[in-house]
Amino acid sequence: MDANFGKFFESIGNFFSGSDHIPWCDTNIIASIEQEVAEAASDEEKGQSLMRLSWALVHSKRSEDVQRGIAMLEASLAKTSSSPLQRREKLYLLAVGYFRSDDFARSRQLVEQCLEIAPDWRQALTLKKNVEDKIARDGVIGIGITATALGLLVGGIATAVARRN
């Protein structure tokens, strides 16, 4: 029974902390991959390095990096006809970028496109769950803020009426 209470309170804590299990990437790694892109000898090496750079950028803690990664991925999707596997990877990384940018609706839309290509892909399923959890959490917080504001307004009106009498 105590274990059930522990799990319950842990799930509530996770709900309000908004923790996700998507990895982060630091600026040193991004810098080394940017150098790798600059030193690429062939178009194939450059393409692979650009894909790693896109991954690193959308997983960065810096919003400027995330936005740069999103722009790179969108340009890459628009200009090339990728294989389904490459398209799936790019869509997933875009979904991560939009998730990190708090654009959960766009992230969910992109992860759904990933799952159309590969319905059993664990990473996409995990991201989808994280997106839906964030949307639900933000909705609950929004409702709580609205209810609090409404309660304060009603309380203020009640106090004003009471003072008048």
HELIX and SHEET records of a PDB file:
HELIX    1   1 ASP A    2  SER A   17  1                                  16    
HELIX    2   2 THR A   27  ALA A   38  1                                  12    
HELIX    3   3 ASP A   43  VAL A   58  1                                  16    
HELIX    4   4 SER A   63  LYS A   79  1                                  17    
HELIX    5   5 PRO A   84  ARG A  100  1                                  17    
HELIX    6   6 PHE A  104  ILE A  117  1                                  14    
HELIX    7   7 ARG A  122  ARG A  164  1                                  43    
END                                                                             
